[in-house]
Each structure stands twice: as C-alpha cells, then as structure tokens.
Amino acid sequence: MTKKEIMGLTLEELQTELMGLGLKKFRAEQVFRWLYEKAAVDFEQMSNLGKETRQLLAEHYTIATSQVKVLKEYKSQDGLTHKVLLELTDGATVETVLMHHDYGYSVCLSSQVGCAMNCAFCASGLHGFVRNLTPAEILAQLYFFQSQLGPRGQRVSRIVVMGSGEPMLNLDNVLKALDILHSDRGQCIGYRNMTVSTCGVVPGIEKMTVLGRNINLAISLHAASMALRDRLMPINHRYPFADVIRAADAYEKSNGRQVMYEYILLAGINDRPEDARNLADALEHKECVINLIPANPVPEKGFARPSDQAVDRFFQMLKKRHLNVTVRKEMGKDINAACGQLRASALKEAQR
C-alpha cells in the first residue's frame, strides 16, 4: 500500500482523513498539534494516542520531516547561519536557511525546485525549473530546524519565503503552508512575521491583495529603468516594473503593511548614480523600505560585488531623497548562503 503524506493537511482535512480510518474526530486535533506545534517526526512520539492508533497512522501515512535527507549542511563561523540542502522523496533537492538574530530565529524557505525566472545574477535558475514544492515540502524545511530548536526551548518566530523559486507561481501551496504555521494549534507565527518575496508576478500580488492576509510583501526590483531591468530580469518583459510597483501600492493600501523593495547592487551595472536617481524617482512618496543588498557573487554569472564606497554612495543618494533605505546585514557569506548556490554546487559535482 502506498502511504500518503500527512504533513500539509489542514485540521479540517485531517479530520476527514482520520474519520475515514474509523478514528474519532478529536484525534485529528491531537495529530495536528503533534505535527505542527510539537514538530513530531515519528508517530511513536504521539504519546497521547494509543498504540493501535499510532500503528494505524504509520501504516497509512508518512511525515515529511522524516522523509527528507540532508545532502549538505553548513554552519557559518559566527554560528548565526545554518544552511542545508535537503533531498526530497523523488530525488529533487531544495535549500533552506536558519538565521539567528538578536530577536530570535528566522527561516528562509524555498517555494520551488529550481526557478524559471532566469534572473541574470541569481544561482537559483542555473539548472532551470523542475517543479513546485508541495505544502508538506515547504513545511518540512521549517520543521527540520524546529525539531532541533524545540528541545532547547527555542523556536522559529519569523519566516521569509525568499529561497529558490518564485512564490507567486506556487502561491496556493505557499499560503497553505503559511496558514498552517500561523494556526494557534501550530507554531502560532503571526502573518506580520512572515514575508513573501516576488520578482514581480503581478497576478500573484493582486491575489494576495484580494485574500487580505497581513503578510509582508517584498519585491525584487534590482533596476528602475526598462532597458536595465529587461536585461537583468526577463519577467520585466511581461510585467514591467511600473506595473509591479502599482500592484504593490494597492497591496500596501489594502492592509497597511509597508512594502520592501530589494535591490541587489552589481558593480558597474546597477550601482551608478543614474541608477540611484531612477530608483528614487520610481519609489518617491511610496510607503516602502528599500533594502540594498551588495551582491554575493555567483561565479557562473560573472557579476562582481561593488566596493563599500559604491554601496555607501548609492545609500546616501537615496537618503538625500528622503527614502527609507537600509543595507542588508550579511549572514552566511562564508557558506554560500545566497539562494541556489548550494544546490547548484551539488548538481555541478554530480555531473563530474
């Protein structure tokens, strides 16, 4: 008998499943709590269920956290960043990163295996798009870390869906996973402590606006002129950046959540004074924060990191235009923590 994956099921779906096995409806809430609150990786851990019930569940279901295999694992020298490459049941691989901040732990989740966006500077799409991740596979990334943090009395308190893939092209599965993590019977992580990042898929932004969750929105902008953004981000041909900004404005107005615009600085490409002026013109008077990210170079892409002086010049030009701007604190630079780098290196090794 082929077993079904139990992670990724909502409470209502669990109730239907377990009642179909002849179990009482209340058992679903017990299992839900074990999976999503206590981060159980084995049915034998579910101590308030009888032995026969645990055996029945084990006969019919798998738990995604116990199904993934760690292929590569790195921890930064400062102890603040922990990155893993996980192999899924079909052999596909996906990256996830745990970061320790002064306010607690955040996790960066991937939404797809590979990426179809083909941004010029990004490692995520080096080997193309493979498939969407299921809700269980998205959840398994977080619970891989939470199963380690829980026994120490610690927990993941913030989520960013900024790993490999374009979340808006797998939005239903992403939101289902986030809703489960938001549940008061799960990790109880507030929507305001969740961020979904997009390179500019306007229909996805519009769908999030209609759905009305107070999830933070991040836009990967990286250029504010048509020619340059066309060159760096092919998605701009379909959804020009001005349309992306308008959709993001509507999202901000619908829920009052300030939009974050991410801007990777590439030496000699988009870090020039005219680039700063274009960005300021595009975002002036918007309720947003601009997050400048000095490039973490991907050797296969051929882009270079700008000098500290160039970064500061760009920053100061935006500040003079009264824009809310920050420079991202770098974490995990010594372990290739940029999206897609770990998976790309593993695939390259496998091809040798």
Order of alpha helices (4+ residues) and beta strands (2+ residues): beta-alpha-alpha-alpha-beta-alpha-beta-beta-beta-beta-beta-beta-alpha-beta-alpha-beta-alpha-beta-alpha-alpha-alpha-beta-alpha-beta-alpha-beta-alpha
